[in-house]
């Protein structure tokens, strides 16, 4: 849905074109609204899993709390986006690609921090740094390794990411992680607030157009927050005042704020997921150029985007931020608006950076009841699963591919559901296996590479022969 007053068709397809400022600013803010909730949610999940999220305060231990992690999510999403849109030498695709905190790494991060408080964070951010550098290095070879990740593998991985996260969405909607939640966990009130968010989000997504539709999750959470504030005691003016008064007006990030430590489990996990994230970025770059400019992405654009992905994550890890990746919802936004200008996205990046430097923004986000957030993430995580299923729809479901999918999903999901099944493995291997995602991805990649394609042909011939026989 394009607006001719923004520019001519040729201008709209040009990444270097800049619309008039009074139009570019709303378009840039629209990109931020489309990704804002998804961007800060991983920080809230990881802080909560570690035990210093909702209902606790790492600040009492001398460490920045969840507010700081939210702040870093905004700041380094903006910085990584500038890497993409403005670029530095070979770094950056110089396309309208929005970077944000990646959901893909959450199944790897939760086992590293679960219940360990801030003591687990040095290991976590050591993994983020090394994984980011490895991700950047993949930029030199990304074009030559795409063959190892067909839709069968990438669709499985994305589906597994969503399946790993849906449990978190349900727990949040019910009132929090059960181990640290209140006695009213699962109450009708908690679910009512979460469902308000879901209903408003769906209504806006399917019955409105333009910015309202694009910002459906953001507005749904905002409505849920207002309902919780007016009709429940989940949010009090005192909690808002306390969060606001504690937060500084302006604060620069601190390097190595949580300390730094290198763990083999963390490094392996982040590097393997960086491989998957790099391929996801290739898809997003291709989506932007096809949807916005009607052409294929160049090798230079793909390489630059991968460099920006990796360096953005590495820099974030130094300052207590989580891994970044390109955001697919913003790729869809480019296709919908028809505005290919990278400078529009640069405006959005600047908005994110300014928000990240003002801790009071993070403090206000922290006052969102977990039930309200739960309603939003149920929608978001369900969409991750749906995206994976959509990718799998491109697979030729012959016997070979069905076996690869079946074995990978069974082992990966099974280990995820019952982590104690491998409790006697060494710590490093146990953490990697219980993520579920990594064993599923590795099994799918290896089987896809070693199982001969002849099995597919034989299966097809048997099916065709059987159908012919049945016809006789």
For each residue, the residues with C-beta under 8 A, 3 or more apart:
1: 209 210 336 337 338
2: 6 9 12 337 338 339
3: 6 23
4: 8
5: 23
6: 2 3 12 19 20 23 27 339
7: 11 12 17 19 339
8: 4 11 12
9: 2 12 13
10: 13 14
11: 7 8 14 17
12: 2 6 7 8 9 17 338 339 340 341
13: 9 10 292 293 294 340
14: 10 11 17 293 340 341
15: 94 95 96 293 340 341 342
16: 341 342 343
17: 7 11 12 14 340 341 343
18: 24 341 343 344
19: 6 7 23 24 27 339 341 344
20: 6 23 24
21: 24 25
22: 25 26
23: 3 5 6 19 20 26 27
24: 18 19 20 21 27 28 341 343 344 347
25: 21 22 28 29 347
26: 22 23 29 30 211
27: 6 19 23 24 30 31 337 339 341 344 347
28: 24 25 31 32 344 345 346 347 348 350 351
29: 25 26 32 33 347 348 351
30: 26 27 33 34 211 214 215 333 337 348
31: 27 28 34 35 96 98 330 333 344 345 348
32: 28 29 35 36 348 351 352
33: 29 30 36 211 214 215 218
34: 30 31 98 214 215 218 327 329 330 333
35: 31 32 38 39 77 98 100 327 329 330
36: 32 33 39 40 218
37: 40 41 217 218 221 376 380
38: 35 41 100 101 103 217 327 329 380
39: 35 36 42 73 74 77 100 101 327 352
40: 36 37 43 44 70 73 74 101 365
41: 37 38 44 45 101 103 373 376 377 380
42: 39 45 46 73 101 102 103 105 106 109 322
43: 40 46 47 66 69 70 72 73 101 322
44: 40 41 47 48 53 66 69 70 365 373
45: 41 42 48 49 53 106 110 168
46: 42 43 49 50 69 106 109 110 113 124 322
47: 43 44 50 52 53 58 65 66 69
48: 44 45 51 53 54 66 176 177 180 370
49: 45 46 53 109 110 113 114 115 177
50: 46 47 53 113 114 115 116 117 118 120 121
51: 48 56 115 116 117 180
52: 47 56 57 58 61 63 65 66 117 118
53: 44 45 47 48 49 50 56 66
54: 48 66 176 180 370
55: 176 180
56: 51 52 53 180
57: 52 60 65
58: 47 52 61 63 64 65 66 117 118
59: 62 63 64 65 246
60: 57
61: 52 58 117 118
62: 59
63: 52 58 59 118 121 257 258
64: 58 59 67 68 69 254 257 258 320
65: 47 52 57 58 59 68 69
66: 43 44 47 48 52 53 54 58 69 70 366
67: 64 70 71 243 246 247 359 362 363 365 366
68: 64 65 71 72 257 320 359 362
69: 43 44 46 47 64 65 66 72 73 320 321 322
70: 40 43 44 66 67 73 74 361 362 365 366
71: 67 68 74 75 251 253 356 357 358 359 361 362
72: 43 68 69 75 76 253 316 319 320 321 322 356
73: 39 40 42 43 69 70 76 77 100 101 321 322 356
74: 39 40 70 71 77 78 352 353 355 356 361 362
75: 71 72 78 79 253 319 321 352 353 355 356 357
76: 72 73 79 80 312 315 316 319 321 324 356
77: 35 39 73 74 80 81 98 99 100 101 324 349 352 356
78: 74 75 81 82 348 349 350 351 352 353 354 355 356
79: 75 76 82 83 312 315 316 349 353
80: 76 77 83 84 99 308 309 311 312 313 315 316 324
81: 77 78 84 85 97 98 99 345 346 348 349 352
82: 78 79 85 86 346 349 350 353
83: 79 80 86 87 88 91 92 99 307 308 311 312
84: 80 81 87 92 93 94 95 97 98 99 304 305 308 326 342 345
85: 81 82 92 94 95 96 97 342 343 345 346 349
86: 82 83 92 94 342 346
87: 83 84 91 92 93 94 304 308
88: 83 91 92
89:
90: 139 303 304 307
91: 83 87 88 304 307 308 311
92: 83 84 85 86 87 88 304 305 307 308
93: 84 87 97 285 297 301 302 304 305 308
94: 15 84 85 86 87 301 304 342
95: 15 84 85 285 288 289 301 305 340 342
96: 15 31 85 288 292 330 334 339 340 341 342 344 345
97: 81 84 85 93 284 285 288 305 308 326 330 331 345
98: 31 34 35 77 81 84 326 327 330 345 348 349
99: 77 80 81 83 84 308 309 312 324 325 326 327
100: 35 38 39 73 77 324 325 327
101: 38 39 40 41 42 43 73 77 321 322 323 324
102: 42 105 106 277 313 322 323 324 325
103: 38 41 42 106 161 165 380 381 384
104: 107 157 161 273 276 277 280 325
105: 42 102 108 109 131 270 273 277 322 323
106: 42 45 46 102 103 109 110 161 164 165 168
107: 104 110 111 160 161 164 165 416 435 436 437
108: 105 111 112 127 269 270 273 435 437 438
109: 42 46 49 105 106 112 113 124 322
110: 45 46 49 106 107 113 114
111: 107 108 114 419 431 434 435
112: 108 109 120 123 124 127 263 265 266 269 431
113: 46 49 50 109 110 116 120 121 124
114: 49 50 110 111 120
115: 49 50 51 179
116: 50 51 113 119 120
117: 50 51 52 58 61 120
118: 50 52 58 61 63 121 258
119: 116 122
120: 50 112 113 114 116 117 123 124
121: 50 63 113 118 124 125 258 259 320
122: 119 125 126 258 259 260 261
123: 112 120 126 127 261 262 263 266
124: 46 109 112 113 120 121 127 128 258 266
125: 121 122 128 129 256 258 259 260 317 318 320
126: 122 123 129 130 260 261 262 263 266 267 317
127: 108 112 123 124 130 131 262 263 266 267 269 270 317
128: 124 125 131 132 270 313 314 316 317 321 322 323
129: 125 126 132 133 260 314 317 318
130: 126 127 133 134 262 266 267 270 271
131: 105 127 128 134 135 267 269 270 271 273 274 313 317 323
132: 128 129 135 136 270 274 310 311 312 313 314 315 316 317 323
133: 129 130 136 137 310 314
134: 130 131 137 138 270 271 274 310
135: 131 132 138 271 274 275 277 278 306 309 310 313 314 323
136: 132 133 139 306 307 309 310 311 314
137: 133 134 140 310
138: 134 135 141 142 145 274 275 278 306 310
139: 90 136 142 278 303 304 306 307 310
140: 137 303
141: 138 144 145
142: 138 139 145 146 278 279 282 302 303 306
143: 146 299 302 303
144: 141 147
145: 138 141 142 148 149 275
146: 142 143 149 279 282
147: 144 150
148: 145 153 445 448 449
149: 145 146 153 154 276 279 445
150: 147 153 154 395 448
151: 154 155 391 392 394 395
152: 155 156 392 395 401 404 405 444 448
153: 148 149 150 156 157 441 444 445 448
154: 149 150 151 157 158 276 279 280 283 391
155: 151 152 158 159 388 389 390 391 392 394 395
156: 152 153 159 160 388 392 405 408 409 440 441 444
157: 104 153 154 160 161 276 388 437 440 441 444
158: 154 155 161 162 280 384 387 388 391
159: 155 156 162 163 385 388 389 391 392 409
160: 107 156 157 163 164 388 409 412 413 436 437 440 441
161: 103 104 106 107 157 158 164 165 384 388 437
162: 158 159 165 166 381 382 383 384 385 386 387 388
163: 159 160 166 385 413 416
164: 106 107 160 161 167 416 435 436 437
165: 103 106 107 161 162 168 169 377 381 384
166: 162 163 169 170 378 381 382 385
167: 164 170 171
168: 45 106 165 171 172 377 381
169: 165 166 172 173 374 377 378 380 381 382
170: 166 167 173 174 374 378
171: 167 168 174 175 176 177 178 181 374
172: 168 169 175 176 194 370 371 373 374 377
173: 169 170 190 191 194 371 374 375 378
174: 170 171 181 185 186 187 190 191 194 371 374
175: 171 172 181 182 184 185 186 187 190 370 371
176: 48 54 55 171 172 180 181 182 185 370
177: 48 49 171 180 181
178: 171 181 185
179: 115
180: 48 51 54 55 56 176 177
181: 171 174 175 176 177 178 185
182: 175 176 185
183:
184: 175 187 189 190
185: 174 175 176 178 181 182 190
186: 174 175 190 191
187: 174 175 184 190 191
188: 191 192
189: 184 192 193 232
190: 173 174 175 184 185 186 187 193 194 371
191: 173 174 186 187 188 194 195 371
192: 188 189 195 196
193: 189 190 196 197 224 227 228 232 234 369 371 372 375
194: 172 173 174 190 191 197 198 224 371 372 374 375 378
195: 191 192 198 199 375
196: 192 193 199 200 220 223 224 227 375
197: 193 194 200 201 220 221 223 224 372 374 375 376 379
198: 194 195 201 202 220 375 378 379
199: 195 196 202 203
200: 196 197 203 204 216 219 220 223 224
201: 197 198 204 205 216 217 219 220 375 376 379
202: 198 199 205 206 216 379
203: 199 200 206 207 208
204: 200 201 207 208 212 213 215 216 219 220
205: 201 202 208 213 216
206: 202 203 213
207: 203 204
208: 203 204 205 212 213 216
209: 1 212 213
210: 1 213 214
211: 26 30 33 214 215
212: 204 208 209 215 216 219
213: 204 205 206 208 209 210 216
214: 30 33 34 210 211 333 336
215: 30 33 34 204 211 212 218 219
216: 200 201 202 204 205 208 212 213 219 220
217: 37 38 201 220 221 376 379 380
218: 33 34 36 37 215 221 222
219: 200 201 204 212 215 216 222 223
220: 196 197 198 200 201 204 216 217 223 224 375 376 379
221: 37 197 217 218 224 225 368 372 373 375 376
222: 218 219 225 226
223: 196 197 200 219 220 226 227
224: 193 194 196 197 200 220 221 227 228 369 371 372 375 376
225: 221 222 228 229 235 368 369 372
226: 222 223 229 230
227: 193 196 223 224 230 231 232
228: 193 224 225 231 232 234 235 369 371 372
229: 225 226 232 234 235
230: 226 227
231: 227 228
232: 189 193 227 228 229 235 369
233: 236
234: 193 228 229 369 371 372
235: 225 228 229 232 239 240 367 368 369
236: 233 239 240
237: 240 241
238: 241 242
239: 235 236 242 243 367
240: 235 236 237 243 244 364 367
241: 237 238 244 245
242: 238 239 245 246
243: 67 239 240 246 247 363 364 366 367
244: 240 241 247 360 363 364
245: 241 242
246: 59 67 242 243 363
247: 67 243 244 359 360 362 363
248: 251 359 360
249: 358 359 360
250: 357 358 359
251: 71 248 357 358 359
252: 357
253: 71 72 75 257 319 320 321
254: 64 257 319 320
255: 318 319
256: 125 259 260 318
257: 63 64 68 253 254 319 320
258: 63 64 118 121 122 124 125 320
259: 121 122 125 256
260: 122 125 126 129 256
261: 122 123 126
262: 123 126 127 130 266 267
263: 112 123 126 127 266 267 428
264: 267 268 428
265: 112 268 269 427 428 429 431 432
266: 112 123 124 126 127 130 262 263 269 270
267: 126 127 130 131 262 263 264 270 271
268: 264 265 271 272 428 432
269: 108 112 127 131 265 266 272 273 431 432 435 438
270: 105 108 127 128 130 131 132 134 266 267 273 274 323
271: 130 131 134 135 267 268 274 275
272: 268 269 275 276 438 441 442
273: 104 105 108 131 269 270 276 277 323 437 438
274: 131 132 134 135 138 270 271 277 278 310 313 323
275: 135 138 145 271 272 278 279
276: 104 149 154 157 272 273 279 280 441
277: 102 104 105 135 273 274 280 281 309 323 325
278: 135 138 139 142 274 275 281 282 306 309 310
279: 142 146 149 154 275 276 282 283
280: 104 154 158 276 277 283 284 325 326 328
281: 277 278 284 285 305 306 309 325 326
282: 142 146 278 279 285 286 297 302 305 306
283: 154 279 280 286 287 328
284: 97 280 281 287 288 305 326 327 328 331
285: 93 95 97 281 282 288 289 297 301 302 305 326
286: 282 283 289 290 296 297 302
287: 283 284 290 291 328 331 332 335
288: 95 96 97 284 285 291 292 293 297 331 334 340
289: 95 285 286 292 293 295 296 297 301
290: 286 287 293 294 295 296 297
291: 287 288 331 332 334 335
292: 13 96 288 289 334 335 338 339 340
293: 13 14 15 288 289 290 340
294: 13 290
295: 289 290
296: 286 289 290
297: 93 282 285 286 288 289 290 301 302
298: 301 302
299: 143 302 303
300: 303 304
301: 93 94 95 285 289 297 298 304 305
302: 93 142 143 282 285 286 297 298 299 305 306
303: 90 139 140 142 143 299 300 306 307
304: 84 87 90 91 92 93 94 139 300 301 307 308
305: 84 92 93 95 97 281 282 284 285 301 302 308 309 326
306: 135 136 138 139 142 278 281 282 302 303 309 310
307: 83 90 91 92 136 139 303 304 310 311
308: 80 83 84 87 91 92 93 97 99 304 305 311 312
309: 80 99 135 136 277 278 281 305 306 312 313 324 325 326
310: 132 133 134 135 136 137 138 139 274 278 306 307 313 314
311: 80 83 91 132 136 307 308 314 315
312: 76 79 80 83 99 132 308 309 315 316 324
313: 80 102 128 131 132 135 274 309 310 316 317 323 324 325
314: 128 129 132 133 135 136 310 311 317 318
315: 76 79 80 132 311 312 318 319 321
316: 72 76 79 80 128 132 312 313 319 320 321 322 323 324
317: 125 126 127 128 129 131 132 313 314 320 321 322 323
318: 125 129 255 256 314 315
319: 72 75 76 253 254 255 257 315 316
320: 64 68 69 72 121 125 253 254 257 258 316 317
321: 69 72 73 75 76 101 128 253 315 316 317 324
322: 42 43 46 69 72 73 101 102 105 109 128 316 317
323: 101 102 105 128 131 132 135 270 273 274 277 313 316 317
324: 76 77 80 99 100 101 102 309 312 313 316 321
325: 99 100 102 104 277 280 281 309 313
326: 84 97 98 99 280 281 284 285 305 309 330 331
327: 34 35 38 39 98 99 100 284 330 331
328: 280 283 284 287 331 332 387
329: 34 35 38 332 333
330: 31 34 35 96 97 98 326 327 333 334 345
331: 97 284 287 288 291 326 327 328 334 335
332: 287 291 328 329 335 336
333: 30 31 34 214 329 330 336 337
334: 96 288 291 292 330 331 337 338 339 340
335: 287 291 292 331 332 338
336: 1 214 332 333
337: 1 2 27 30 333 334
338: 1 2 12 292 334 335
339: 2 6 7 12 19 27 96 292 334 344
340: 12 13 14 15 17 95 96 288 292 293 334
341: 12 14 15 16 17 18 19 24 27 96 344 345
342: 15 16 84 85 86 94 95 96 345 346
343: 16 17 18 24 85 346 347
344: 18 19 24 27 28 31 96 339 341 347 348
345: 28 31 81 84 85 96 97 98 330 341 342 348 349
346: 28 81 82 85 86 342 343 349 350
347: 24 25 27 28 29 343 344 350 351
348: 28 29 30 31 32 78 81 98 344 345 351 352
349: 77 78 79 81 82 85 98 345 346 352 353
350: 28 78 82 346 347 353 354
351: 28 29 32 78 347 348 354 355
352: 32 39 74 75 77 78 81 348 349 355 356
353: 74 75 78 79 82 349 350 356 357
354: 78 350 351 357 358
355: 74 75 78 351 352 358 361
356: 71 72 73 74 75 76 77 78 352 353 361
357: 71 75 250 251 252 353 354
358: 71 249 250 251 354 355 361
359: 67 68 71 247 248 249 250 251 362 363
360: 244 247 248 249 363 364
361: 70 71 74 355 356 358 364 365
362: 67 68 70 71 74 247 359 365 366
363: 67 243 244 246 247 359 360 366 367
364: 240 243 244 360 361 367
365: 40 44 67 70 361 362 368
366: 66 67 70 243 362 363
367: 235 239 240 243 363 364
368: 221 225 235 365 372 373
369: 193 224 225 228 232 234 235 372 373
370: 48 54 172 175 176 373 374
371: 172 173 174 175 190 191 193 194 224 228 234 374 375
372: 193 194 197 221 224 225 228 234 368 369 375 376
373: 41 44 172 221 368 369 370 376 377
374: 169 170 171 172 173 174 194 197 370 371 377 378
375: 173 193 194 195 196 197 198 201 220 221 224 371 372 378 379
376: 37 41 197 201 217 220 221 224 372 373 379 380
377: 41 165 168 169 172 373 374 380 381
378: 166 169 170 173 194 198 374 375 381 382
379: 197 198 201 202 217 220 375 376 382 383
380: 37 38 41 103 169 217 376 377 383 384
381: 103 162 165 166 168 169 377 378 384 385
382: 162 166 169 378 379 385 386
383: 162 379 380 386 387
384: 103 158 161 162 165 380 381 387 388
385: 159 162 163 166 381 382 388 389
386: 162 382 383 389 390
387: 158 162 328 383 384 390 391
388: 155 156 157 158 159 160 161 162 384 385 391 392
389: 155 159 385 386 392 393
390: 155 386 387 393
391: 151 154 155 158 159 387 388 394
392: 151 152 155 156 159 388 389 395 405
393: 389 390
394: 151 155 391
395: 150 151 152 155 392 401 405
396: 401 456
397: 401 402
398: 401 402 455 456 459 460
399: 402 403 455 456 458 459
400: 403 404 451 453 455 456 459
401: 152 395 396 397 398 404 405 456
402: 397 398 399 405 406
403: 399 400 406 407 447 451
404: 152 400 401 407 408 443 444 447 448 451
405: 152 156 392 395 401 402 408 409 444
406: 402 403 409 410
407: 403 404 410 411 443 447
408: 156 404 405 411 412 439 440 441 443 444 447
409: 156 159 160 405 406 412 413 440
410: 406 407 413 414
411: 407 408 414 415 439 440 443
412: 160 408 409 415 416 436 437 438 439 440 441 443
413: 160 163 409 410 416 417 436 440
414: 410 411 417 418 421 436
415: 411 412 418 419 421 422 433 434 435 436 439
416: 107 163 164 412 413 419 434 435 436 437
417: 413 414 436
418: 414 415 421
419: 111 415 416 422 423 430 434
420: 423
421: 414 415 418
422: 415 419 425 429 430 433 434
423: 419 420 430
424:
425: 422 429 430 433
426: 429 430
427: 265 430 431
428: 263 264 265 268 431 432
429: 265 422 425 426 432 433
430: 419 422 423 425 426 427 433 434
431: 111 112 265 269 427 428 434 435
432: 265 268 269 428 429 435 438 439
433: 415 422 425 429 430 438 439
434: 111 415 416 419 422 430 431
435: 107 108 111 164 269 415 416 431 432 438 439
436: 107 160 164 412 413 414 415 416 417 439 440
437: 107 108 157 160 161 164 273 412 416 440 441
438: 108 269 272 273 412 432 433 435 441 442
439: 408 411 412 415 432 433 435 436 442 443
440: 156 157 160 408 409 411 412 413 436 437 443 444
441: 153 156 157 160 272 276 408 412 437 438 444 445
442: 272 438 439 445 446
443: 404 407 408 411 412 439 440 446 447
444: 152 153 156 157 404 405 408 440 441 447 448
445: 148 149 153 441 442 448 449
446: 442 443 449 450
447: 403 404 407 408 443 444 450 451
448: 148 150 152 153 404 444 445 451
449: 148 445 446
450: 446 447
451: 400 403 404 447 448 455
452: 455
453: 400 456 457
454: 457 458
455: 398 399 400 451 452 458 459
456: 396 398 399 400 401 453 459 460
457: 453 454 460 461
458: 399 454 455 461 462
459: 398 399 400 455 456 462 463
460: 398 456 457 463 464
461: 457 458 464 465
462: 458 459 465 466
463: 459 460 466 467
464: 460 461 467 468
465: 461 462 468 469
466: 462 463 469 470
467: 463 464 470 471
468: 464 465 471 472
469: 465 466 472
470: 466 467
471: 467 468
472: 468 469
